[in-house]
């Protein structure tokens, strides 16, 4: 599928690089910043769901300051998905039980959908957009297809099918999200190819944010190939739905309309 090159990590520095858990922590901090900007500031403080109220607030000096803070948070948040996509590929490659790996992501996607819909749309169920974990789940299925199939045409069909599914269900990061996961997996034996593919697709995904997602590869190239402390293995599985629910409640408290 790709030409193999001798594996070389870009992370060999005096501090021995970043472990997978350290990368995950950077991704989670970026995700928190993004969701604080989107849920607490844009939907809460700026009353983003009410166009008239939002316009009135933004017209004030205080509103302009909060608008700037919200934008900074959203820009910082663009670093999260490329990091999680990279870690997903690494996790898939080294997983002893890929079916269970996919099941964990799938269950978490379902569990997180209500907190996601509440945080973003202030409703228990919104079928028009799905949380990012559905994109990650589709990415796992695509990687499994690429692993099983040796025919280039069929591999392209698998990637196209995954992209199509993400577009149909309107999962977060959609087509480019699946393409990024597939691309990182495609070049899994070629560090340079993986870096070029990742930077290009991440930049394309964040065109509206001046391609800032490409900066996620600064910490990624420092990855040293080690997982890190095992006690943090399932931290993300708990934090993702919980932090969305907490941010929804906080934004609701700010706007005075907690709930649906």
Secondary structure, 3 states (H helix, E strand, C coil): CCCCCCCCCCCCCCCCCECHHHHHHHHHHHHHHHHHHHHHHHHHHCCCCCHHHHHHHHCCHHHHHHHHHHHHHHHHHHHHHHHHHHHHHHHHHHCCCHHHHHHHHHHHHHHHHHHHHHHHHCCCCCCCCECHHHHHHHHHHHHHHHHHCCCHHHHHHHHHHHHHHHHHHCECCHHHHHHHHHHHHHCCCCHHHHHHHHHHHHHHHCHHHCCHHHHHHHHHCCECCCCCCHHHCCHHHHHHHHHHHHHHHHHHHHHCCCCC
